Amino acid sequence: MNLGAYVVDRRPLRIPAFRRLWTASAVTAVGGSFSIVAVPTQLFTLTGSSAVVGVSAAVSMCALVVSALWSGALADATDRGRLLLFGNAGLGVAYLGLWLNTALRLDSVPVLLGLVAVQGVSFGVTMTATGAAVPRLMPAELLVAANSLSALTRYTGAVVGPLLAGVLIPAVGLGPLYLIDALALGAVLWAVALLPPMPPRPDAGRAVRAGPGAGLRYLARSRVFVAVLAVDLAAMVFAMPTALLPELAERQYGGPPGGGAGLGVLFAA
């Protein structure tokens, strides 16, 4: 029996640029995901309203979709490493803003929503630029393995990060969690700064002029893509009631106000 067929393919990690990027993403998958729990918790603590938490999720989603559509065209027209650096820098600004809003006790809901929008835009750029950069870093035969490694860190962080956040919120408060997110992002900025140049293709100007409309027209011609996106969107909107989780943790399951281990378990689930 070949055990290698049943374990993670680690060959992409032999490529230094991808190894640095993957290691940094592993750090941020856990230490950079605390705001996913902290922002809804803070909004619910300030307002007592799950509807406001839902508004923040809608703001983030709209910002992410618009950003991802435009940055997809930009990824073909600019150096992908620079675009990735720009997106991660924007995330760092959002995390530091969230920390300052908490540390200075501004407790401003509009400021929080504005920073959530900045975070959504930056994450859209980062997500798209990362997907465009990885194929430039490795040969085609290792691309599936590289995407698998990236998915492994992403999904592991989606479980471990909220669990840790739920434990840390009662112990240290919300502010330090935002600061940890910003500090963890430093690992990504370091890895991205060391990426080799990834210049645009010669016909890149055509992609920018076409903008997101070209991608939407391509999507409309593919029933499989439309079906996958529709199912995924339905799952996110109707089967992942994250806006209700702070209220459920506190009022339904008797958790402490402002978070707790139970809240982390709900977000991890």
N, C-alpha and C positions, 0 to 999 in steps of 0.2 A: 504494500500500500504506500502510495506517495503522499506523505503528510503535507508536502508543500502545496498540494491542491486544496487543502482545507484551512490554510492560514492566510493572513494578509500578505499581499505581494509588496515587499519592501524595496524593490528595485528602484523606484523613482527617488528614494531617499539618497541614492548614490550620487545624484546630481546636486551639487552644492547649493545652487540658487533655489531649487525647489525645497531642499532640506531645510534651509533657513526660513523660507516662507511657511512651510508646513509646521515647523517648530513654533514659530511666532503665532500662527493661527491656533495651535493647540493651547498656548497660553491665554489668548484672548477668548477662546471658546468657553473657558471657565471663568477666568478673572476679568474678562471683558463683557460678560453677559449679566452682570448684577443689575444693571439699569432696567432690564426686562421685567424684573420683579419690583425694583425700587420705585420706578415712575408710577405704575398703577397704585402701589401702596401709598405713596405720598399724596396722589390726587384723591384717593378715597379718604385718607385721613383728614385732608383739608376740607373736603366738601361733603363727605358722607354720601356721595352719589355715585352709583355704578354707571349712570348715564354719562357723567363727565369722563369717567375712565374709558367708556366706549367711544366718546368723541376723540379722545387722544389717540386711540387705536385707529380710528378712521383717518385722522390727520396724518399719522405716520404712514398708513397704507397708501393714501393718495400721493403723498410726497415721494414715497419709494417707487411707485409705479411710473410716475412722470419722470423721475430722475433716471430710472433704469432704461426707459425708452430712449431718452436723449443720450445717455452715456454709452449705450450700445453703439450708436453711430459714431460718437467721439472716439470710442476705443479703436475704431478702424482708421481714424484720421489723425491720431496723436500717438505719442509714445505711451504705451500701455502702462509702463512703470510710473511715469509721471502722473497719469490719471489715477492710478492706484494710490500714489502718495497723496494726491489732492483729496481723494475720498476719505482716507484714513485720518488726514489732518482735520477734515471737517468733523469727523466723529470725535476726535480729541477735543475740539472746541465745544461741541455739544456736551460732552461729559464734564468738562471743566465748568461750563455754564451751569449745569445741573448741580454740581458741587457748590459753586458760589451761591446759587439761589438758596440752597439749604443752609450753608455755613453762615450766611449773612441774615438768615431768618426772614427773607423776603416773603416767602410763602405765597408767591404770586401764581395763580392758575394760568393767566395769559402768558406769563414768561415760561412756565413749564410747557404749555402747548407750543409756543414758538420754538423752544429748544427741541421738542419732540419732532417738529417739522424739519429742523436742521439735521437731526439725527436720521430721519427717514431719507432725506435727500442724499446725505453722505453715505448711508448704507446702500442705497441704490447704486451709487457710483462705485462703491467698493465691491459689491457683489458682482456687478457686470464686468468691471475691470479685472477682477480676479479670474472669472471664467474665461476672459479673453487672453489673459496673460499666461495661464498654465499651458495651453497648447504651444505657446512660443518657447517654453522652457524645456520641453522634452520631446523625444521622438514619438511618432504616432503609435508605435507598438506598446508604449508605456502609459499612454494617456488614460486608458480605462483604469489602470492600477492607481495612477495619480489621483483621479477623481474619487476613487474608492477610499483612499487614505484621507482625502479632504472631507468626504462625507462622514468618515469614522470620527474625526475630531469634532465636526460640527454637531453631530447627534449626541456624542458623549457629553459635550459641553452643554447641550440643551437640557440634559438631565442633571449633571453634577452642579452646574452653575446655579440654577434656582434652589437646589437643596442647600448649598452653602449660603446663598443669600438669605434664605429663610432662617437659618441659624444665626447669621451675623446681624441681622436687623435689630433684634432685641438687645444684642450685646454691645454694638458699636453705633447704631443709628444708621440713617440713610446716607448722610453726607460722606462718610468714609467709603461707602460702596461705590459712589460715583467717582471718587478719587482713585479707587483701585481700578475701575474701568479705564480711566485715563492713563494711569501708570502702565497697565498691561498693554495698552495700545502702543506704548513706546517700543515694545518688542517688534511689532509689525512695522512701524516706521523704520526701524533699524534694518529689518530684513528687506523691505522694499527699496530703501536707499542703496542697497548693495546689488540689486538686480541688474543684469546686463541690459544694454539699450535694446528697446523693442520698437524701432521706428515704424511709421505707418506704411501701408502698401502704396505703390505709385498711383493707383486709382482711388486713393482714399477720399479725395475731394468730392467724388460722386456720392459716397456714403453720407457725408455731412449734408450735402444739398438734399438728398432724399429724406434725411431725418428719420424720426420714428415711424413716419407713414409707410416707408418701404417695409419695415418689419411687420406692421399691422396688415399690410396687403398680402405679404407672404403667409402670415398666420391665417388669414381668412381663406386661403386656398388649401389649407391642410386641416382636414376634419379631425385627424388624430390629435394634433396639437390643441385644437380648440376644445376637444373633449377632455383632454388631460387637464388643461387650464380650468375648464368649467368645474370638473370634479374637485380639483385642488382648492378653487375659490369657494365652492360650496362647503368643503370641509373646514376651511379657515373661518368662514362667516357663521355657519350654523352648528358646527360640531366642536368648536374650540372657544367656549365662552369665557375667555380670559378677563373680560371686563367685569365679570361677576366674581372672580376668584377672591379678591380682597374682602368683599362682603361675605362670601360663603365661609371663608376661613375664620372671620371674626364672629359673625352672627349665627351661622348654622352649625359650625363645628366647635365653637367656644374658644377660639384662639385668642391670644392677647391682642389688644388694639395696636395697629401699626405693624403687624407682621408676626412671624413666628415660624417654627419648623413646619407646622401644618400648611402654612401658605406656600412654603418652598416645595412641599410634596405636591400640592395642587398644580403649581406651575410646571414642575418636573413631569407630572403625569400627562 
